[in-house]
Amino acid sequence: MKNTAIVLAAGSGKRMNSDIKKQYMMLAGKPVLYHSLKAMEESDVITDVVVVTSEEDKDYVLTDIVNKHKFTKVRDIVTGGKERYHSVMNGLDKITEKGGADYVFIHDGARPLITPDIISRLYDDVRVNETAIAAVKSKDTVKIASPSDIVVSTPNRSLVWIIQTPQVFSYSLIKEAYDVLKEEECGLPCSGINVTDDAMVVETFSGHKVKLTEASYENIKITTPEDLDIAELIIKRRQ
């Protein structure tokens, strides 16, 4: 089996209020992206990795993260796009160029606390369902609001999940869905579709149902400064 991970590290991280992009900030003495790549390197499931980053950061990622820490599974570093889904497209294009894969694991480089165990559980589910996305059940009550911030409805909390990454798909399914997205991209603003994750691409452009795989509440995304503090505490506890 060829199981390729696309690790996304092209974001700007504006909400961190820092000149340093969040994926390169220090966490337990190493860049945030290092931790995500380390989990992929240690996984028995992942065979190779494509890192997607900005053109200006490619040399840094290669020299100071990949080569420095001997991440042998990172085979390619490609340039990201304007939107997140453009970056995924570029990663998929590289996988296609290399002959495809069996399964594709799409992961945010700013989720440094992913573990090989979660990756293995996702792999078990994707082989049965063609899809498997990391998620946790919501601890909080969720309200659906109108554009004017008025509560419209309250969904049953037991049915509400918080979505994470990795999101895993058979290569043929995710490639076909993204090919359709590419063809219909110009019409997205008029249709009101705002693509926020890969599961949404599959749901919208293939009609395939997506399987939720229970992950971990520790698998947080570094988005704001306090997230780094929380991640530091989790790493210390694990050690």
KARAWO-V391015 format. One record per residue. N is the residue number from 1. PSI is psi in radians with two decimals (none if undefined). OMEGA is omega in degrees with one decimal (* if undefined). D_CENTER is the distance of its C-alpha to the mean C-alpha in Angstrom with 1 decimal. Layout:
# KARAWO-V391015
n=N psi=PSI omega=OMEGA d_center=D_CENTER
n=N psi=PSI omega=OMEGA d_center=D_CENTER
This chain:
# KARAWO-V391015
n=1 psi=2.42 omega=173.1 d_center=20.9
n=2 psi=1.95 omega=-178.6 d_center=18.5
n=3 psi=1.85 omega=-173.9 d_center=14.9
n=4 psi=2.31 omega=175.5 d_center=12.8
n=5 psi=2.28 omega=168.9 d_center=9.3
n=6 psi=2.01 omega=180.0 d_center=7.8
n=7 psi=2.04 omega=-173.7 d_center=6.6
n=8 psi=2.12 omega=-178.9 d_center=6.4
n=9 psi=0.69 omega=-177.0 d_center=9.3
n=10 psi=0.02 omega=-176.5 d_center=11.5
n=11 psi=2.81 omega=-178.9 d_center=11.6
n=12 psi=-0.42 omega=177.6 d_center=15.0
n=13 psi=0.83 omega=-175.5 d_center=14.6
n=14 psi=-0.56 omega=-175.7 d_center=17.8
n=15 psi=-0.06 omega=177.1 d_center=17.9
n=16 psi=-0.21 omega=-179.1 d_center=18.5
n=17 psi=0.82 omega=-177.8 d_center=21.9
n=18 psi=2.64 omega=175.2 d_center=21.9
n=19 psi=-0.32 omega=178.4 d_center=22.6
n=20 psi=2.25 omega=178.4 d_center=20.1
n=21 psi=2.52 omega=-171.8 d_center=16.4
n=22 psi=-0.58 omega=-177.3 d_center=14.5
n=23 psi=-0.19 omega=179.5 d_center=12.5
n=24 psi=0.04 omega=174.5 d_center=16.0
n=25 psi=2.72 omega=-177.2 d_center=17.8
n=26 psi=2.32 omega=176.4 d_center=19.5
n=27 psi=2.01 omega=-176.4 d_center=18.5
n=28 psi=0.67 omega=174.8 d_center=21.1
n=29 psi=0.03 omega=-179.9 d_center=22.5
n=30 psi=2.72 omega=176.6 d_center=19.5
n=31 psi=2.58 omega=179.2 d_center=16.9
n=32 psi=-0.78 omega=-178.4 d_center=13.7
n=33 psi=-0.59 omega=178.2 d_center=11.8
n=34 psi=-0.80 omega=-175.5 d_center=14.5
n=35 psi=-0.69 omega=177.6 d_center=13.5
n=36 psi=-0.76 omega=-179.6 d_center=10.0
n=37 psi=-0.58 omega=179.0 d_center=11.9
n=38 psi=-0.70 omega=178.6 d_center=14.8
n=39 psi=-0.69 omega=177.9 d_center=13.1
n=40 psi=-0.70 omega=-179.8 d_center=12.3
n=41 psi=-0.66 omega=-175.9 d_center=15.8
n=42 psi=-0.19 omega=-178.5 d_center=17.4
n=43 psi=2.37 omega=175.2 d_center=15.9
n=44 psi=-0.21 omega=-175.3 d_center=18.7
n=45 psi=-0.77 omega=-174.7 d_center=16.4
n=46 psi=2.27 omega=179.6 d_center=14.4
n=47 psi=-0.55 omega=179.0 d_center=17.0
n=48 psi=2.81 omega=-173.0 d_center=15.5
n=49 psi=2.40 omega=170.3 d_center=12.7
n=50 psi=2.11 omega=176.7 d_center=12.2
n=51 psi=2.31 omega=177.8 d_center=11.2
n=52 psi=2.07 omega=-178.3 d_center=11.0
n=53 psi=-3.14 omega=178.8 d_center=13.0
n=54 psi=2.75 omega=-179.9 d_center=16.0
n=55 psi=-0.71 omega=-176.5 d_center=19.3
n=56 psi=-0.34 omega=-176.6 d_center=20.9
n=57 psi=-0.04 omega=-174.3 d_center=18.6
n=58 psi=-0.75 omega=-179.0 d_center=18.5
n=59 psi=-0.70 omega=179.0 d_center=21.7
n=60 psi=-0.81 omega=-179.5 d_center=20.6
n=61 psi=-0.78 omega=-178.5 d_center=17.4
n=62 psi=-0.84 omega=-172.7 d_center=19.6
n=63 psi=-0.87 omega=-169.8 d_center=22.6
n=64 psi=-0.21 omega=178.3 d_center=21.7
n=65 psi=-1.05 omega=-174.1 d_center=18.6
n=66 psi=-0.99 omega=-177.6 d_center=18.5
n=67 psi=-0.72 omega=-177.9 d_center=22.3
n=68 psi=-0.68 omega=-176.3 d_center=23.3
n=69 psi=0.17 omega=173.8 d_center=21.4
n=70 psi=0.87 omega=176.5 d_center=22.1
n=71 psi=1.62 omega=-171.9 d_center=18.6
n=72 psi=-0.33 omega=-178.4 d_center=20.2
n=73 psi=-0.28 omega=178.3 d_center=17.3
n=74 psi=1.85 omega=-175.8 d_center=15.9
n=75 psi=-0.44 omega=-176.0 d_center=18.0
n=76 psi=2.54 omega=172.3 d_center=16.9
n=77 psi=2.05 omega=-175.5 d_center=15.7
n=78 psi=2.84 omega=-177.1 d_center=15.6
n=79 psi=2.40 omega=179.2 d_center=15.9
n=80 psi=-3.11 omega=-178.4 d_center=13.5
n=81 psi=-3.01 omega=-176.9 d_center=14.9
n=82 psi=-0.84 omega=179.2 d_center=16.1
n=83 psi=2.87 omega=179.4 d_center=13.4
n=84 psi=-0.76 omega=-176.5 d_center=9.6
n=85 psi=-0.46 omega=174.1 d_center=10.7
n=86 psi=-0.68 omega=178.8 d_center=13.2
n=87 psi=-0.71 omega=177.2 d_center=10.9
n=88 psi=-0.75 omega=177.6 d_center=9.3
n=89 psi=-0.78 omega=-178.5 d_center=13.0
n=90 psi=-0.66 omega=176.1 d_center=14.1
n=91 psi=-0.74 omega=178.4 d_center=11.9
n=92 psi=-0.66 omega=178.0 d_center=13.3
n=93 psi=-0.68 omega=178.9 d_center=16.7
n=94 psi=-0.71 omega=177.8 d_center=16.8
n=95 psi=-0.75 omega=178.4 d_center=16.1
n=96 psi=-0.75 omega=179.4 d_center=18.9
n=97 psi=-0.56 omega=-179.0 d_center=21.0
n=98 psi=0.15 omega=175.9 d_center=20.9
n=99 psi=0.14 omega=176.9 d_center=22.0
n=100 psi=-2.91 omega=-178.9 d_center=19.0
n=101 psi=3.06 omega=172.7 d_center=17.5
n=102 psi=-0.87 omega=179.1 d_center=17.9
n=103 psi=2.60 omega=-179.5 d_center=14.3
n=104 psi=2.19 omega=177.4 d_center=10.9
n=105 psi=1.99 omega=-178.2 d_center=7.9
n=106 psi=2.09 omega=-172.3 d_center=4.7
n=107 psi=2.46 omega=175.2 d_center=2.6
n=108 psi=2.17 omega=178.5 d_center=3.2
n=109 psi=-0.33 omega=179.6 d_center=6.8
n=110 psi=0.23 omega=170.5 d_center=8.2
n=111 psi=1.44 omega=-171.7 d_center=7.6
n=112 psi=-0.13 omega=-173.7 d_center=10.6
n=113 psi=0.24 omega=174.6 d_center=12.1
n=114 psi=2.58 omega=-177.2 d_center=10.3
n=115 psi=2.71 omega=174.4 d_center=13.3
n=116 psi=-0.54 omega=179.6 d_center=14.6
n=117 psi=-0.77 omega=177.5 d_center=16.2
n=118 psi=-0.73 omega=178.7 d_center=13.2
n=119 psi=-0.72 omega=179.7 d_center=12.0
n=120 psi=-0.70 omega=178.5 d_center=15.6
n=121 psi=-0.70 omega=176.7 d_center=15.8
n=122 psi=-0.70 omega=-179.3 d_center=13.0
n=123 psi=-0.70 omega=177.3 d_center=14.9
n=124 psi=-0.74 omega=-177.0 d_center=18.1
n=125 psi=-0.68 omega=-175.7 d_center=17.0
n=126 psi=-0.50 omega=179.4 d_center=15.6
n=127 psi=-0.36 omega=178.3 d_center=18.9
n=128 psi=-0.66 omega=-169.7 d_center=20.8
n=129 psi=-0.11 omega=-173.2 d_center=18.9
n=130 psi=-0.18 omega=177.1 d_center=17.0
n=131 psi=2.65 omega=172.8 d_center=14.0
n=132 psi=2.08 omega=-179.8 d_center=12.3
n=133 psi=2.39 omega=180.0 d_center=9.6
n=134 psi=2.40 omega=-177.9 d_center=9.5
n=135 psi=2.83 omega=173.8 d_center=11.7
n=136 psi=2.64 omega=178.2 d_center=14.8
n=137 psi=2.46 omega=-179.0 d_center=18.1
n=138 psi=2.34 omega=175.2 d_center=19.0
n=139 psi=-0.31 omega=-173.7 d_center=21.7
n=140 psi=2.74 omega=170.2 d_center=23.0
n=141 psi=2.39 omega=-178.0 d_center=24.9
n=142 psi=2.39 omega=176.8 d_center=23.1
n=143 psi=2.38 omega=171.8 d_center=25.2
n=144 psi=2.22 omega=-173.9 d_center=24.8
n=145 psi=2.80 omega=173.6 d_center=26.5
n=146 psi=2.96 omega=177.1 d_center=28.3
n=147 psi=-0.38 omega=179.2 d_center=27.8
n=148 psi=0.33 omega=174.6 d_center=30.7
n=149 psi=0.57 omega=174.3 d_center=29.0
n=150 psi=2.32 omega=-178.8 d_center=31.2
n=151 psi=2.23 omega=179.0 d_center=30.0
n=152 psi=-0.73 omega=-178.9 d_center=30.0
n=153 psi=2.87 omega=177.7 d_center=29.0
n=154 psi=1.79 omega=-179.2 d_center=27.8
n=155 psi=2.71 omega=177.0 d_center=25.7
n=156 psi=2.06 omega=-174.3 d_center=26.5
n=157 psi=-0.55 omega=-178.4 d_center=24.3
n=158 psi=-0.26 omega=-179.9 d_center=24.3
n=159 psi=0.04 omega=-177.6 d_center=22.4
n=160 psi=2.23 omega=178.5 d_center=19.7
n=161 psi=2.56 omega=174.1 d_center=16.3
n=162 psi=2.17 omega=-172.3 d_center=13.6
n=163 psi=2.43 omega=179.1 d_center=10.1
n=164 psi=-2.87 omega=167.0 d_center=7.2
n=165 psi=2.79 omega=8.5 d_center=4.3
n=166 psi=2.66 omega=168.9 d_center=4.9
n=167 psi=2.22 omega=-168.4 d_center=6.4
n=168 psi=2.43 omega=-176.6 d_center=9.3
n=169 psi=2.69 omega=168.2 d_center=12.2
n=170 psi=2.52 omega=-176.6 d_center=15.4
n=171 psi=-0.78 omega=-176.8 d_center=15.5
n=172 psi=-0.68 omega=-178.6 d_center=18.4
n=173 psi=-0.86 omega=-176.8 d_center=16.9
n=174 psi=-0.59 omega=179.1 d_center=13.7
n=175 psi=-0.78 omega=179.0 d_center=15.9
n=176 psi=-0.74 omega=-179.4 d_center=18.6
n=177 psi=-0.75 omega=179.3 d_center=16.6
n=178 psi=-0.53 omega=175.3 d_center=15.3
n=179 psi=-0.69 omega=177.6 d_center=18.9
n=180 psi=-0.75 omega=177.1 d_center=20.3
n=181 psi=-0.75 omega=-179.5 d_center=18.0
n=182 psi=-0.70 omega=-179.9 d_center=19.3
n=183 psi=-0.59 omega=-174.1 d_center=22.8
n=184 psi=0.16 omega=-174.0 d_center=22.6
n=185 psi=-0.67 omega=-177.8 d_center=20.7
n=186 psi=-0.44 omega=-178.2 d_center=23.9
n=187 psi=0.00 omega=-177.1 d_center=24.7
n=188 psi=-0.79 omega=-179.1 d_center=21.6
n=189 psi=-0.68 omega=-178.9 d_center=23.3
n=190 psi=-0.53 omega=-177.5 d_center=26.4
n=191 psi=-0.22 omega=-178.9 d_center=24.7
n=192 psi=0.21 omega=-179.9 d_center=22.9
n=193 psi=2.17 omega=176.3 d_center=19.5
n=194 psi=1.80 omega=-174.3 d_center=16.7
n=195 psi=1.99 omega=-177.5 d_center=13.4
n=196 psi=-0.30 omega=175.0 d_center=10.7
n=197 psi=3.01 omega=-174.2 d_center=8.1
n=198 psi=-0.55 omega=176.3 d_center=8.4
n=199 psi=-0.67 omega=179.0 d_center=10.6
n=200 psi=-0.62 omega=177.2 d_center=12.8
n=201 psi=-0.79 omega=-179.8 d_center=13.3
n=202 psi=-0.77 omega=-180.0 d_center=14.4
n=203 psi=-0.77 omega=-172.9 d_center=16.5
n=204 psi=-0.71 omega=-170.0 d_center=18.1
n=205 psi=0.03 omega=173.7 d_center=18.8
n=206 psi=-0.41 omega=-177.7 d_center=19.5
n=207 psi=0.02 omega=-178.4 d_center=20.7
n=208 psi=2.42 omega=177.8 d_center=19.2
n=209 psi=2.52 omega=-175.2 d_center=18.7
n=210 psi=2.33 omega=-178.9 d_center=15.4
n=211 psi=2.30 omega=174.7 d_center=15.7
n=212 psi=2.31 omega=176.5 d_center=14.4
n=213 psi=2.13 omega=-177.5 d_center=14.2
n=214 psi=2.19 omega=-176.9 d_center=15.3
n=215 psi=-2.03 omega=-177.0 d_center=13.3
n=216 psi=2.50 omega=175.4 d_center=14.5
n=217 psi=-0.29 omega=177.3 d_center=15.4
n=218 psi=-0.26 omega=-176.0 d_center=15.0
n=219 psi=1.05 omega=-174.8 d_center=11.2
n=220 psi=2.80 omega=175.6 d_center=11.3
n=221 psi=2.34 omega=177.4 d_center=9.5
n=222 psi=1.90 omega=-176.7 d_center=12.0
n=223 psi=-0.72 omega=-179.3 d_center=13.3
n=224 psi=2.84 omega=-174.0 d_center=17.1
n=225 psi=-0.66 omega=-177.9 d_center=19.6
n=226 psi=-0.38 omega=178.1 d_center=20.3
n=227 psi=-0.61 omega=177.4 d_center=16.7
n=228 psi=-0.71 omega=179.0 d_center=17.7
n=229 psi=-0.75 omega=179.6 d_center=20.9
n=230 psi=-0.76 omega=-179.8 d_center=19.4
n=231 psi=-0.68 omega=177.0 d_center=17.0
n=232 psi=-0.77 omega=-179.3 d_center=20.2
n=233 psi=-0.71 omega=179.4 d_center=22.1
n=234 psi=-0.74 omega=179.5 d_center=19.7
n=235 psi=-0.74 omega=179.4 d_center=19.8
n=236 psi=-0.70 omega=179.7 d_center=23.6
n=237 psi=-0.69 omega=178.8 d_center=24.0
n=238 psi=-0.64 omega=-178.1 d_center=22.2
n=239 psi=none omega=* d_center=24.5
